Structure formats: structure tokens, C-alpha cells
């Protein structure tokens, strides 16, 4: 698993790189969010570990860009005691996890192990979709199901008199897509 570490404190960044490489992870370190984005453009990363406070672009702004542009990358936020609330807010927005400074490397390894399992499950699910012939249909099914599940209470005037028939027709369409 390739891990990018965005941490402006040299000692922390180097310690994390050494510890993770010692555990078999491939790592690269940068000192700020801008450099992290440049690095993500060059190489594929599965995880970004970023400090919240860095010069230039901080970790929360970096996370926001990664979430929007690279949703397959998991992000762990490193935070000091005073910024835990911001890290928790990032979790609510989709960050994978956070860890407070000073942190125990074993805690970080547990978090990375969980992320590794999650990525393996995603690959397995995608392989199953492909083998079942669903890979091209998944987005279509998701969009259509969204429309169907939102139907109750939002029928066009012609459908309002017969909501059961409208839902049945929607379900038939989903079955047709699957076949």
C-alpha cells in the first residue's frame, strides 16, 4: 500500500516514514498540502496521512480536495489536542480517521490495517461486479433505484391516483436492467 505523509514537522514526518516502511508500507513524505497534491498527480496513493496545521495549504483543505478529486484515497488526519473538533468534523465529511499528537505508532498501524482491509473489500466487490456482468449497470441501477425509492409522495399528477402501479413499474424496470 502506498502512503503519502503530509507533515511539516521534520521529526514527526521522518519518524512516521521510518516506522511505516519498517512495517512494509511504501511511503513518501512532503511538508505541505500543495506538495501533497503535486505528489498525488505523479503517483498512485491509497492513503494520505496529513497534519491539520501546515504552512500554505493545511490538512483540512488538502482533505477536501482529495475527497472531491480522488475519492478512492483514504485520508487520516493528524491533529494536536486543540484541533480534535476539526478532525471529528473531517471524519463526518468523509475522512477515514484521525489520530492525536503525540501518537503511538501501534495505533496508526491498527488504523492502516483497517484501511487495507477496506480497500481489499472494495477490490473484491468490483471483481464480483465484473464477474456477474454488473460493472456497467451499477451506476444505472443506483440512479434508477434512487428515483424509485423517492417516488412515494412525489408522483406526477397522472401517477398520483395509482402509486402502487407506478412503484411496480419502477421495480419492473430495475429487473429489466439487471437482466
LUMKOL-158335 format. One line per field, with one value per residue: residue number from 1; x, y, z of N, C-alpha, C in turn. Coordinates in steps of 0.2 Angstrom, whole numbers, plus 5000, padded with zeros to 4 digits. Example, Ala and Ser with C-alpha at 12.3 -4.5 7.8 and 13.67 -1.06 7.14 Angstrom:
2
nr = c(1, 2)
n_u = c(5066, 5064)
n_v = c(4972, 4989)
n_w = c(5039, 5035)
ca_u = c(5062, 5068)
ca_v = c(4978, 4995)
ca_w = c(5039, 5036)
c_u = c(5066, 5064)
c_v = c(4984, 5000)
c_w = c(5039, 5039)
END
This chain:
179
nr = c(1, 2, 3, 4, 5, 6, 7, 8, 9, 10, 11, 12, 13, 14, 15, 16, 17, 18, 19, 20, 21, 22, 23, 24, 25, 26, 27, 28, 29, 30, 31, 32, 33, 34, 35, 36, 37, 38, 39, 40, 41, 42, 43, 44, 45, 46, 47, 48, 49, 50, 51, 52, 53, 54, 55, 56, 57, 58, 59, 60, 61, 62, 63, 64, 65, 66, 67, 68, 69, 70, 71, 72, 73, 74, 75, 76, 77, 78, 79, 80, 81, 82, 83, 84, 85, 86, 87, 88, 89, 90, 91, 92, 93, 94, 95, 96, 97, 98, 99, 100, 101, 102, 103, 104, 105, 106, 107, 108, 109, 110, 111, 112, 113, 114, 115, 116, 117, 118, 119, 120, 121, 122, 123, 124, 125, 126, 127, 128, 129, 130, 131, 132, 133, 134, 135, 136, 137, 138, 139, 140, 141, 142, 143, 144, 145, 146, 147, 148, 149, 150, 151, 152, 153, 154, 155, 156, 157, 158, 159, 160, 161, 162, 163, 164, 165, 166, 167, 168, 169, 170, 171, 172, 173, 174, 175, 176, 177, 178, 179)
n_u = c(5004, 5003, 5008, 5006, 5013, 5009, 5017, 5023, 5032, 5048, 5054, 5043, 5037, 5048, 5050, 5037, 5038, 5049, 5044, 5033, 5038, 5046, 5037, 5033, 5026, 5025, 5031, 5030, 5036, 5030, 5030, 5019, 5002, 5001, 5012, 5009, 4997, 5003, 5012, 5002, 4997, 5008, 5010, 5001, 4992, 4985, 4983, 4982, 4991, 4989, 4994, 4984, 4988, 4998, 5010, 5005, 4995, 4984, 4980, 4966, 4960, 4967, 4962, 4949, 4950, 4956, 4945, 4935, 4942, 4949, 4942, 4944, 4955, 4960, 4960, 4969, 4969, 4980, 4981, 4983, 4980, 4971, 4964, 4955, 4941, 4940, 4945, 4936, 4925, 4930, 4930, 4916, 4914, 4919, 4933, 4944, 4949, 4956, 4970, 4978, 4991, 5004, 5006, 5004, 5013, 5008, 4994, 4992, 4996, 4986, 4975, 4979, 4979, 4965, 4961, 4967, 4961, 4948, 4950, 4954, 4942, 4934, 4940, 4938, 4923, 4922, 4927, 4918, 4907, 4911, 4913, 4900, 4894, 4889, 4896, 4895, 4882, 4880, 4880, 4869, 4859, 4860, 4856, 4843, 4837, 4837, 4829, 4817, 4815, 4812, 4800, 4788, 4776, 4779, 4773, 4769, 4755, 4747, 4751, 4748, 4735, 4737, 4748, 4754, 4754, 4764, 4775, 4777, 4779, 4791, 4799, 4799, 4806, 4819, 4822, 4822, 4834, 4843, 4843)
n_v = c(4994, 5011, 5025, 5042, 5055, 5070, 5081, 5095, 5095, 5090, 5080, 5072, 5068, 5061, 5051, 5044, 5040, 5031, 5021, 5016, 5011, 5001, 4992, 4987, 4996, 5006, 5022, 5040, 5057, 5073, 5091, 5100, 5104, 5108, 5102, 5089, 5087, 5089, 5078, 5067, 5068, 5063, 5050, 5035, 5034, 5025, 5029, 5045, 5053, 5066, 5081, 5093, 5106, 5115, 5125, 5136, 5127, 5119, 5103, 5101, 5108, 5101, 5088, 5090, 5093, 5081, 5072, 5077, 5076, 5064, 5052, 5039, 5038, 5036, 5045, 5050, 5060, 5070, 5077, 5090, 5092, 5103, 5104, 5094, 5094, 5099, 5089, 5078, 5084, 5083, 5069, 5067, 5072, 5063, 5059, 5046, 5043, 5049, 5054, 5059, 5070, 5068, 5053, 5035, 5023, 5010, 5012, 5019, 5010, 5000, 5008, 5009, 4996, 4993, 5001, 4995, 4983, 4987, 4993, 4981, 4974, 4983, 4980, 4967, 4967, 4975, 4966, 4955, 4962, 4963, 4950, 4946, 4952, 4965, 4977, 4988, 4991, 4996, 5010, 5014, 5006, 5011, 5025, 5024, 5017, 5026, 5036, 5028, 5025, 5037, 5039, 5038, 5048, 5058, 5059, 5061, 5070, 5062, 5049, 5050, 5045, 5031, 5025, 5013, 5005, 5013, 5012, 4998, 4997, 5004, 4995, 4984, 4989, 4990, 4977, 4973, 4980, 4973, 4961)
n_w = c(5000, 4996, 5004, 5007, 5016, 5024, 5032, 5041, 5052, 5053, 5061, 5066, 5053, 5047, 5057, 5056, 5043, 5043, 5053, 5046, 5034, 5040, 5043, 5031, 5022, 5008, 5007, 5006, 5009, 5012, 5015, 5015, 5010, 4996, 4990, 4993, 4984, 4972, 4972, 4972, 4960, 4952, 4957, 4962, 4976, 4990, 5003, 5012, 5025, 5034, 5043, 5052, 5053, 5043, 5034, 5021, 5012, 5022, 5031, 5032, 5021, 5011, 5013, 5009, 4995, 4991, 4994, 4985, 4972, 4972, 4977, 4980, 4988, 5004, 5019, 5033, 5047, 5056, 5072, 5084, 5101, 5103, 5091, 5089, 5087, 5074, 5067, 5070, 5063, 5050, 5049, 5049, 5037, 5028, 5030, 5034, 5046, 5062, 5072, 5087, 5091, 5104, 5095, 5096, 5087, 5085, 5086, 5074, 5065, 5067, 5062, 5049, 5045, 5045, 5035, 5025, 5024, 5020, 5008, 5001, 5002, 4993, 4981, 4979, 4979, 4967, 4958, 4959, 4954, 4941, 4937, 4938, 4928, 4930, 4931, 4922, 4924, 4937, 4941, 4933, 4939, 4952, 4951, 4945, 4956, 4966, 4960, 4960, 4974, 4979, 4975, 4983, 4988, 4979, 4966, 4949, 4943, 4935, 4939, 4953, 4956, 4956, 4964, 4968, 4956, 4949, 4957, 4955, 4941, 4941, 4949, 4940, 4929, 4935, 4937, 4923, 4919, 4927, 4920)
ca_u = c(5000, 5007, 5005, 5009, 5013, 5010, 5018, 5028, 5037, 5053, 5055, 5037, 5037, 5053, 5048, 5032, 5040, 5053, 5040, 5028, 5042, 5048, 5031, 5032, 5022, 5029, 5029, 5033, 5034, 5030, 5029, 5013, 4996, 5002, 5017, 5005, 4993, 5008, 5014, 4997, 4997, 5013, 5010, 4995, 4992, 4979, 4981, 4986, 4991, 4990, 4993, 4979, 4991, 5004, 5011, 5002, 4988, 4983, 4977, 4958, 4959, 4970, 4957, 4943, 4952, 4956, 4938, 4932, 4945, 4952, 4938, 4947, 4961, 4958, 4964, 4969, 4970, 4984, 4979, 4985, 4974, 4967, 4960, 4951, 4934, 4941, 4947, 4930, 4921, 4933, 4928, 4909, 4914, 4922, 4940, 4944, 4950, 4961, 4974, 4980, 4998, 5009, 5003, 5008, 5014, 5004, 4988, 4992, 4996, 4979, 4970, 4981, 4976, 4958, 4960, 4970, 4955, 4943, 4952, 4954, 4935, 4932, 4943, 4934, 4917, 4922, 4929, 4912, 4903, 4913, 4911, 4892, 4891, 4885, 4900, 4892, 4875, 4879, 4878, 4862, 4854, 4860, 4852, 4836, 4834, 4836, 4822, 4811, 4814, 4810, 4793, 4782, 4774, 4781, 4770, 4766, 4748, 4744, 4753, 4745, 4729, 4739, 4755, 4756, 4756, 4770, 4781, 4778, 4783, 4798, 4803, 4800, 4812, 4825, 4823, 4825, 4841, 4848, 4843)
ca_v = c(5000, 5017, 5030, 5049, 5058, 5077, 5084, 5100, 5094, 5085, 5074, 5068, 5065, 5056, 5045, 5040, 5036, 5025, 5016, 5013, 5007, 4996, 4988, 4985, 5000, 5011, 5029, 5046, 5062, 5080, 5096, 5104, 5102, 5109, 5097, 5083, 5087, 5088, 5071, 5063, 5069, 5059, 5043, 5032, 5033, 5023, 5033, 5051, 5054, 5073, 5085, 5098, 5113, 5116, 5131, 5136, 5123, 5114, 5096, 5100, 5110, 5095, 5083, 5092, 5092, 5074, 5069, 5078, 5074, 5057, 5049, 5032, 5039, 5036, 5051, 5050, 5067, 5070, 5083, 5092, 5092, 5109, 5104, 5087, 5095, 5100, 5082, 5075, 5087, 5080, 5062, 5067, 5074, 5058, 5057, 5039, 5043, 5054, 5052, 5065, 5070, 5063, 5046, 5029, 5020, 5005, 5015, 5021, 5003, 4997, 5012, 5007, 4989, 4993, 5004, 4990, 4978, 4991, 4993, 4974, 4973, 4986, 4977, 4961, 4969, 4976, 4959, 4952, 4965, 4962, 4943, 4945, 4956, 4971, 4983, 4994, 4993, 4998, 5017, 5015, 5004, 5016, 5031, 5022, 5015, 5032, 5038, 5024, 5025, 5043, 5040, 5038, 5055, 5063, 5057, 5066, 5070, 5056, 5043, 5051, 5041, 5024, 5025, 5006, 5004, 5017, 5008, 4991, 4999, 5006, 4989, 4980, 4992, 4988, 4970, 4973, 4982, 4968, 4955)
ca_w = c(5000, 4995, 5009, 5007, 5023, 5023, 5039, 5041, 5057, 5050, 5066, 5065, 5046, 5047, 5062, 5053, 5037, 5045, 5056, 5042, 5030, 5044, 5043, 5024, 5018, 5004, 5009, 5003, 5014, 5010, 5020, 5015, 5006, 4989, 4988, 4993, 4978, 4966, 4973, 4971, 4952, 4950, 4959, 4965, 4983, 4993, 5009, 5014, 5032, 5034, 5048, 5051, 5053, 5039, 5031, 5015, 5012, 5028, 5030, 5030, 5014, 5007, 5013, 5005, 4988, 4989, 4994, 4979, 4966, 4972, 4982, 4981, 4993, 5011, 5022, 5041, 5049, 5062, 5075, 5091, 5106, 5102, 5085, 5089, 5085, 5067, 5065, 5070, 5058, 5044, 5049, 5047, 5030, 5024, 5031, 5036, 5054, 5064, 5077, 5090, 5093, 5101, 5094, 5097, 5081, 5085, 5085, 5067, 5062, 5068, 5058, 5042, 5044, 5044, 5029, 5020, 5023, 5017, 5001, 4998, 5001, 4988, 4975, 4979, 4977, 4960, 4954, 4959, 4949, 4934, 4935, 4937, 4922, 4933, 4932, 4918, 4926, 4944, 4941, 4931, 4944, 4958, 4949, 4945, 4962, 4969, 4958, 4963, 4981, 4981, 4972, 4987, 4990, 4974, 4960, 4944, 4943, 4931, 4943, 4959, 4958, 4956, 4966, 4968, 4949, 4947, 4960, 4952, 4935, 4943, 4950, 4934, 4926, 4939, 4935, 4916, 4919, 4929, 4915)
c_u = c(5004, 5004, 5009, 5008, 5014, 5010, 5024, 5033, 5042, 5053, 5049, 5036, 5042, 5052, 5042, 5034, 5044, 5049, 5036, 5032, 5045, 5043, 5029, 5028, 5027, 5026, 5033, 5031, 5035, 5029, 5023, 5008, 4998, 5007, 5013, 5001, 4998, 5010, 5008, 4996, 5002, 5013, 5003, 4996, 4985, 4977, 4986, 4985, 4993, 4989, 4988, 4983, 4998, 5004, 5008, 4995, 4989, 4980, 4970, 4957, 4962, 4965, 4951, 4944, 4952, 4949, 4935, 4935, 4948, 4948, 4940, 4953, 4958, 4963, 4963, 4972, 4975, 4983, 4982, 4979, 4969, 4963, 4956, 4944, 4935, 4942, 4940, 4925, 4923, 4930, 4920, 4909, 4917, 4929, 4939, 4945, 4955, 4965, 4977, 4988, 4999, 5005, 5007, 5008, 5009, 4997, 4987, 4992, 4989, 4974, 4972, 4978, 4969, 4957, 4962, 4964, 4950, 4944, 4952, 4946, 4932, 4934, 4939, 4927, 4917, 4923, 4922, 4907, 4904, 4911, 4904, 4890, 4888, 4890, 4898, 4885, 4874, 4877, 4871, 4857, 4854, 4855, 4845, 4833, 4833, 4830, 4816, 4810, 4812, 4803, 4788, 4781, 4776, 4779, 4768, 4759, 4745, 4745, 4750, 4740, 4731, 4746, 4758, 4758, 4763, 4776, 4782, 4781, 4790, 4802, 4804, 4806, 4819, 4827, 4825, 4832, 4846, 4848, 4847)
c_v = c(5006, 5022, 5037, 5052, 5066, 5080, 5089, 5099, 5088, 5079, 5069, 5064, 5060, 5049, 5041, 5036, 5030, 5020, 5012, 5009, 5001, 4990, 4985, 4990, 5004, 5018, 5034, 5052, 5069, 5085, 5100, 5101, 5102, 5104, 5090, 5082, 5086, 5081, 5066, 5063, 5064, 5052, 5041, 5031, 5030, 5027, 5039, 5052, 5062, 5077, 5091, 5105, 5112, 5122, 5131, 5132, 5118, 5107, 5096, 5103, 5104, 5090, 5084, 5091, 5085, 5071, 5071, 5076, 5067, 5053, 5042, 5032, 5040, 5041, 5050, 5057, 5066, 5077, 5084, 5092, 5097, 5109, 5097, 5089, 5096, 5093, 5078, 5077, 5084, 5073, 5062, 5069, 5069, 5056, 5050, 5039, 5048, 5051, 5058, 5064, 5071, 5056, 5040, 5025, 5014, 5007, 5016, 5015, 5000, 5001, 5010, 5000, 4989, 4996, 4999, 4985, 4981, 4991, 4986, 4972, 4976, 4983, 4971, 4962, 4971, 4970, 4955, 4955, 4963, 4955, 4942, 4949, 4963, 4977, 4989, 4996, 4996, 5005, 5018, 5012, 5009, 5022, 5029, 5020, 5021, 5036, 5035, 5025, 5032, 5045, 5041, 5046, 5060, 5060, 5062, 5065, 5064, 5049, 5044, 5046, 5033, 5023, 5018, 5004, 5007, 5014, 5002, 4992, 5000, 4999, 4984, 4983, 4990, 4981, 4969, 4975, 4977, 4962, 4957)
c_w = c(5000, 5000, 5008, 5014, 5022, 5030, 5039, 5046, 5054, 5055, 5065, 5059, 5045, 5051, 5059, 5047, 5039, 5048, 5051, 5037, 5033, 5044, 5036, 5020, 5014, 5005, 5006, 5008, 5010, 5016, 5020, 5010, 4998, 4987, 4988, 4986, 4972, 4966, 4971, 4963, 4949, 4951, 4962, 4972, 4986, 5000, 5009, 5021, 5032, 5041, 5047, 5049, 5049, 5036, 5024, 5015, 5018, 5026, 5029, 5023, 5009, 5007, 5009, 4997, 4986, 4989, 4988, 4972, 4966, 4978, 4984, 4987, 5000, 5015, 5030, 5043, 5056, 5065, 5082, 5095, 5105, 5095, 5084, 5086, 5077, 5064, 5065, 5065, 5051, 5043, 5046, 5039, 5025, 5026, 5035, 5044, 5056, 5070, 5080, 5092, 5101, 5100, 5095, 5090, 5080, 5084, 5077, 5063, 5062, 5063, 5050, 5040, 5042, 5037, 5023, 5019, 5019, 5009, 4997, 4997, 4994, 4981, 4974, 4976, 4969, 4956, 4954, 4954, 4942, 4932, 4934, 4932, 4924, 4933, 4928, 4920, 4933, 4944, 4939, 4936, 4950, 4957, 4949, 4951, 4966, 4967, 4960, 4970, 4983, 4979, 4977, 4990, 4985, 4967, 4955, 4945, 4940, 4936, 4951, 4961, 4958, 4958, 4966, 4961, 4947, 4950, 4957, 4945, 4936, 4944, 4944, 4930, 4929, 4937, 4928, 4916, 4922, 4924, 4909)
END
